[in-house]
């Protein structure tokens, strides 16, 4: 009778824990394959990168050192090697060609390099419009917290939600901006930055990491080697705020050069009013111009701008 009760208890605990989307090879998964047609772009720039320690409890120890931060840019490779390791509590901030925006369903996906469906290392995800104010996507963990998951311990995708690293390499974990629709300080139609922060897997509350419900997150620990912590492969864009997607600019009639530019921008084929707009939507300059004349850029901060000339739009990079 005790044996039967034990079995039933284990089954109940397993059912309670397995409450979120399952592995990439199981019906009901939310995993997004790296070659999915819903992916329209990828991260293009590393804005900030801070390696974490190989072991958070050894403050004088080495930091994780595997991979270069640029491995996180462009297409997901779906391999174990072409990644950058963050280390315990390490973090990286990435930017994009066009802002991510809130659309129907998931808006972006993050790829890690797990070699199996049940060996998973996690990271928190935050987003920002201005690169200063970041909002964390709320996460949930149903992993047991009584026994530490070992260095190569087992974790199932069904036990976590909104933590990057939920799926095996080649499959991205999706994130939906609707999950932070009530947040202040960000524009959900203009997410220019994504921050990925390694989850420290220890269940020691002095060092561990907690989900949005205040539950400590138990993932493989320690990982005291050069590739310790979350191993980032790529960040995919599913919905982007690309104002050029539906524009039919007459490239033969209007020429704007050089692009990128650093001192002056010349315009040929257009005379009239113009506006220069940054990616937050703020008009930073305006005036009138005659064909063949130039717009001075010396006082502008490096970045991406929109040059509006009547109904025509051009994407300008100031360096």
N, C-alpha and C positions, 0 to 999 in steps of 0.2 A: 504493500500500500504506500509506504514512504517513497519507494522508487517511482511509482506512478505519479505521486504528488510532486516529486522533484521534476519529473519530465514536463508535467503540466505547467509548473512554475516557470521553467525555462522557456516553454513555448509562449506563455503569456508575456514574459519580459521581452522576448524577441519580437512579438507582434507589436508591443507598445513602442519599441525602439524603431522598428522599421516603418516609419510613418511618412517619409518623404520619397521623392522620385528615385527609382532604382538605377542600377548600373547601365552603362551604354548599350549592353547587349540584351536588355530586358524590356519587355513591353511596358510602356508608361514612362520610359526615361525622358528626361529633358536635355540629354546630351546633344551637342551640336558638333557634327563632324567637321574637320578642318577644311574639307572641300565642299561644304554645303553651299547651295546657291543663294541662301539668304544672307551670306556674308558679302558685304560690299566694299569693305576697306579694312585696314589694319593700322595699328599704332605706328607713328612715323618719327617720333622724337622722344629721347630720354631727357626729361626736365630735371630730375633729381634722383640720386641713388645713394642709399646709405646701407652698407653691409652690416649684418648683425653678427654677433659672436657665434662660434661653433657650439658653445654651451653657455647659456645665459647665467648659469651659476658660477662660472669661472670668469670673473670680470677682467682678469689679466691675461686670459687665454687668447688664442688666435681668432680672427674673424673668418667667416666662410669666404672662399676665394674662387670657387669654380665658375667659369664662364665670364663673358664680358656683357655689360649691360645692353649692348646693341643686339645681343641675341634675342632680346624681347621684341625687336622691331620687325615689321613685315610679317609674311606668312608664317603660320604654325608649321613647324617641321614634323611634329608628331614623333620625335625620337627622344631617347634618354640623354643625348649628349649636347645638342644644340640649344642650350638653355643657360640662364643665369641663376645662381643660387643666392638666396637672400640671407640665409643664416637666421638665428633666433632673433625675432623682432625686427629683422631687416626690412627695408621698404624701398619701393621704387615708384616714381611718378612718370607717367607717359602722356604724351600729347598726340594730336591727330591732325590730319590734313584739313578736315572739316569737323565741326562740333558734332558730338553724339546727341541725338534727340530722342524724346519719348515717343514711341510709336506703339502699334498693337503688338503685344507679346514682348519677348526679350529684346533688349536694345543693344547689348554687347555681350561678348563671351570671353572667358579667360581660360587659357590652355596651360596645363602643367605637364610634367613628364612621367607620371606614375607608370610603372611597368606592369601593373596588374589592376584588376577591378577592385581589389580589397586592400591594397597598400596605398594609403592616401595621406598626403601632407597638405595642410590647409593654410589659407590666408584670408584676412579680412579685405574688403574692397570699399574704397571711398571715392567719391566723385566731386568735382569742383567746376565752377564756371570761371572763376577768376584766378585760380591757382593758389589762393590764400585760404579761403573758406571751404573746407571739405566736409561732406556729409557721408557717414558710413551707411552702407546697405545693411539693414538689420538681418542678422544671422541667427540660426537656431541649431543647437546640437543636442541630440538624444543619445550620445555615447555615454556608456556607464562611467561613473567618476570614482568608483571605489578602488579600482586596480589600475595602475599605470599601464598604458599601451606601450610595449617595448619598442626598441629601435626599429625592428622589422615586424611590428605587430599588425594585426588585422583590424581594419575599419571598413564598414560597408557604406556605400553611398546613401542608402536608405536612412542613415542615422543623422544626416546633416542637410541643412538648407541654407542657401546663400553664402556658402563659403567656397572661395576659389580652390580648385584641387579636388573637387568631388568626383571627377571622372578620369579614366585611364588616358594615357597619352594619345593624341590625335583627336580627342573629343573635348570640346570646351564646355565649361560651366556657364550657363546663361544668367544674365542679370537684367531685371526689369526696373526701369526708373520709376514706375508707378509705386514701387515699394517705398519711395521717399517723397511722394507727391505732396505731403503736408509739411515738408521741411522748408526752412527759410535759409536764405543765403546762397541758393543755387537756382539757376534757370534750367528747367528740365529740357528745354529745347536748345540749350547751348552748353552742353557739357564738354569742356575743352581738355579736362585732365582726369585721369584715373590713377588712383594710388592703390598699390597692392602691398599689404603689410603681413609679414609672416606671423602665423599663430604659433606661439610657444607651447609645445605639446604637453608640458609637465602639468600634473594635477596638484602640484605644490602651489597653494594660493599666493605665496610670496613672489612667485615668478610667472605663474600661468596666465593664460588669456581667456577671457570670458565672452560668451555670446550675448546677444541683445537682451536675453532674459535673465542674465546674471549667472548662467551655468558655466562652469569651467570647461574648457574644450580639451579633450583627451586625445591627442594624436601622437604618432610615433616619437618617442623621446627616451634617451637623448639621441641626437644626431650629430655627434661631435666629430665631424670630418669636413673636408673642404667643400663638399656639396651639401652641407647641412641646411635644414630649413626648406622653405618653399622654393621649388625650381620652376621659374617662369619661362614658358616657351613663347607665348604671343598673346595679344589682345585683339580680338576681332570686333569690327563694327557691323551692326545689323541695321540700325537706323541712323542716318546722318543728316545734318542740316546743311545740305549742299544747295545753295541758292542758284547754282549754275546748271543743275540737272535739267531744268525745264527752260533754260534761256537759249534763245537762238541768236547769239551775237553775230553780227555781220563782220567777220574777221577781215574780209577783203576791203571793206569801206573804212574801218577804223583800225589804226595800228597804235599800240602802246608799247614803248620800249625805253630803256632796257628793263627786263624783268627776270630776275631780281634787280632792284635798283638801290643805290645808297645815297645819291646826291640829288639827281634830277630825274624826272619821268617825262618823256616826250610823248606828245599825242599828235597823230597825223590823221586827217580825215574827219575831224570833229571840231566844230566851233559852237560854243554856247556854255551853259552853266554846268558845273561839275560838283560832285561831293566825294570826299574820301571818308570811308566809314570803317571803323575797326570791327572786330568780330563780336564785340558785345553789343553792336548796333549803334554805337555813339558816332556822330558826325564829328570828325577831328579837323576837317578843313573843307572849305567850299569857296567857290568863286566862278569866274568865267575864263574861258581859254579860247584862243584862236588856233586853227590847225597849224601844226608845225612848232608851236610854242611848248614850253615845259612847265612842270609843277615842281617846286622846290621841296625836297624831302629832308633837309639837313636836321630839322628839329624833331623828326619823328622817331619814336622808339621802334627798334627792330621787331618785325612781326608781319602778320598777314592782314591786308586791308582789301576793301572793295572800292573800286573806282566807279562811280555812277555818272554816266554821261547821257542825259536824257533818259531813254529807256534801255540803254546799253549798260552792261555790267562787265567789269574785268577784275579778275583776282590779281592783286599786286603783292609781291613780297618785298619788304623793305629790309635790307641787311645792314 
